[in-house]
Amino acid sequence: MQRCRPPRPLQPGDRLHVVVPSGALREVERFHQGIECWRSQGFVVEVPKTYDQRWGYLAGKDGDRRAQLRAAWDDPDSRGILCARGGYGGMRLLEDWDWGDNPNKWLIGFSDITSLLWSLSLHGVSGVHASVLTTFATEPDWSRQRLFDWVQGKSLPPLQGKSWIGGQAQGLLLPANLTLATHLLHTPIQPSLEGVILALEDVTEAPYRIDRMLTQWRLSGALAKVRGIVLGRFSQCDSPEGIPSFSVEGVLRDRLADLGIPLVVDVPFGHDGANAALPVGIPALLDGDTGSLHIGG
């Protein structure tokens, strides 16, 4: 992938837009709590009137959600976009989507927002794989501060995990939800995987489904040029009760530990726990000997 640039650092008083590009909003109280976290830092947060629309499992029809994203992105007084929640639906907006000639705004979210983050990276703009508004208020203080520090131009401390495969690798950081990333493989939305440090997480996927997705990555050759892999949390991915199965850890080891590249696990990002901010397309160093991920440079 190409190296991405972070947008200009935010300052208190800057205007940020909320968008709901994916699933219909259900966690209304947590949504408003997340907004207040951003407002407490001095940012002006604009919430669209259509934030609570529903169309099946989506937060409104594609045209309405696309118009909401377009209005937020094109607003000359806006410095960034805060995604309300994940779920599913973001990739539907990318049919015939154009970010414009000079996109240079912050885009923050994770899970289903992977599709938007990857699409924006193709324009050389670094979004942030970090908590959506419905999960932000429950983040530990250090994780919230990490995101605030990054968008305000400060450096990030390393993240610590556990080493499975040693060695060191340098490359551009490409974080993603595994399920979304798998569905983006070999589409125009997929960045080049050559020389990247791939950071993956997922939720509510049975071990056999994780196996199937990673096997697709292997068979397609998608992992051949990846320099290192970081695994976050694979939460609620337990074996089905009463059915013979591998554990999710067993599947991850089986499908990834033989690639001959550094592999670090249990890094604190993903669903159902601390979700450390990971900027897209920024140089990173993965140290498989110490189990650490260093970002920036």
N, C-alpha and C positions, 0 to 999 in steps of 0.2 A: 504494500500500500504506500501511498505518498505520505510524507511527513505533514502533519496537520498543525495549524497555528491556533492557539487559544484566542478568542476574541479579546478586545481591550478590557482590562480589569474593571470590575464593577466598583461603584462607590455608593455610599448611602445616599438616598435620594433618587437613584436610578429606577426607571420603570421596568417592571417585568410583567409579562402576560402569562396567564394560566390558559392551557389548552387541555382538552379531554379527547385525545385522538384515537382512543382504543375502546376498551370496554365501558359499559354504562357505569356511572358512579353509584356505588352502594355505601361506601364508608364515609358518609357525609360529615359526621363529627370529626373524624380523623383528618379529613380533607381540609376543613376549616382550621384545625389545629396546626396542620402543616403550613398553611398560608400565614398564620400568625407567627410562626418561627421565622419566616423570611421578613415579615414586617417588623419584627423585633430588632432586626439588624439595620433598620432604617430604609429598607427598600419599599418602593411603591408597587403594590401587587394588584394588577387589574384582573378581575374575574369576569368572564363572559356571561351574558344573560342566559346563554344556552348551555351552561355547564351541566345541567341536570336532565338534558334530553335523553330519550331512550328510543332505540329501534332494535327490537330483539335483544341480543346480547351486546349490542354496540351503543355508544353514546351519541346516537343520532345517525341519520343517513350519511352515506359517504360524502355526498355533496355538501351537507351542512358541516360535517367535521373538517372537511378540506377547506371550506370557506373560513371556518374559525381559525385554523392554522395559518391560512394565507393572510387574514387580517392581522393576526399577531405578528407574523414574520415581516410583513411589509410596513408595519407602523414605524415611521421614522423616529418616533420618540421612545420606542421600546428598545431595551438593551438585551433582552433574553426571554426565553420561554421556559416555564415550569410545567412539566407534564403532571396531570392530576393522578393518574393511575395507569396500570398496564392492563392485562387481560388479553384481549385480541382485537385487532382491527387497524393498527398503524400501517401495516404493509399495504392495505387496501387503498390508502391515501396516495401511495407512491405511483400509481398508474397515471401517466401523463402529468406528473408533478415536476415542477421546476423551482429550485430554490432561488433563482435569480442570478444576476451577473456578479454581484459582490456580497454574498451572504456573510455576515460577520456578527452574529449574535450568539449568545449562549443558548444551548439546548441541553436540558437536564432531565434525565429519567433513566429507567432500566427496564428489564424484562421485555415486554412487548415493544418498548421504545427502542430496542436494538435496531429495528428496521430504519427508524428515522436517524439514529446516530450513524449507522453505516452509510446511509444515503448522503448525509451531510459531509461525511469524511471524504467522499469522492470529489468534493469541492475544496478540499484542503482545510476545512474548518473543524476544530476539535470540540465536539460536544463532550458531555460528562456523563459517564455511566454511574449513576448515583440515585439515591432514593427519590421516588415520586412523592407527591404531596400527601398521599394517604398513608405513607409509612414514615415520613420524615420526623414527625413529632415523637415517635417511639425510638428513634435512633439514640444511642448513647452520646453523651456530650462531645466526646472526642471525634466521633464520626460526623456530627453536624458541623463542628468547628473545622474539620478537615475540608469539607465542601466549601464553607464560607471562605476559608483561607485561599483555596485554589482560585475561586472566581474573582477574588480581590488581588490576585497577582502574587501570592506568596508561594513558596516551595512546599512540597509535600514530603513528610518523613517516610521512610521505607515501611512496608507492610511485612509482617512476619507470618510465615506458615510452617509447614513441615515438609522436609525433603523426602521425595520418593526416588528421584533419579538425580545424581549430582552433575556437576559441571556448571559453566557459566554461559549465558547467552545475552547478546545485546540485540535489540530490535525495536520496532515501533509497537506500542501496546494496542491491542485490539480486543476490548472486552465485549462480551455478548452473553445473552441467554442462549443456551445450547439449542433448544427447540427452535427458536426464531432463526438463529444462525443457520441451522440445518436447512430450513425452508428457503433461505436466501441463497444457498449455494448455487453457483452457476446461473444466477440471474444478474441483470445489470446493476443490482443494488450491492452485490458482493464486492468489497475491496479486494485488491490483490492480497494474497496470503503470503507472498514471498517476503521472508525476513521478519515476520511478525512474532511478537510474544502474545500468544493467544490466551485470553482469560475467560473462563467459562463457568457458568452457574446454572442451576435449574431448580424447579420445584414441581412436586406432584407428578413425577414421571416414574413409572415402575422400572426396575432394573432392566427388564427385557427391552423396554423402549429406549433407555439410554444406550444399551447395547446396539440396537438397530440403528440409532442415529450415528453413533461413533463408527460403526461398521460402514455406513454410507460415506462418512468422511474418509475412511481408509480406502475403500474401493474407488472413490472418485479421484484419489490422488490429492485431495485438498490439504492433507497434513504433510505432504512431501517437502514443502519449502518453509514450513513453520520452524522457528528456531528454538522455541521453548513454550511450555504450557503451564499455566497457573490455574488451579481449580479453587473455586470458592465453595459456597455451601450448596449441597444437593439435598434440599430439605423436603421432608414428606415423600421421599423416594424409597420407601421401605418395600421389602418383598411382600407380595400379596399373601395374605394369611391362608394357610392350608394348601398352597400351591408350591411345588418344588421350584426353587429359585436361587440364583446367586444374590449376594448382597450388592448394593450399589457400589460400595468400595471395591468389591471383587471385580465388578464389571469395568470400573474405571482403570484399575490396575491392568486387567487383561487387555483392554483395548488401547491403552496409552503408554504403558511402561516399557514397551519394546521398541519405541521409535528412535532411540539413541539420542534424545535431546533432554535437557533439564526439565524436570517435572516437580512442581511444588504444589502441595495441597493444603487445605484448611486455612486458606487466606481469608480474612474476614470481609467477604462481600457476598451478596446474594439475598435471597428471601429469608424471612423468619429469623432475623438477627442483625447484628451490625453489618452495614452495607457501605463499606469504605469507598469514597469517590475514586474513580479510575478514569482519567482523561483519555480520549480516543486519539490514536495516531501520534502520541508523544513518545520520544525515546525512553526506553526502559532497560534496566539491567536485571536479569533474573539469575540469582545465585542459588543453584541447586544444591550446593554444599552446605550453605547456612540456612536455606529455606526462606530467603528474603527476596522481596521485589522492590527495586529502587526505581523511582520515576523521575524523569527530567534529565536535562543535559543537552 
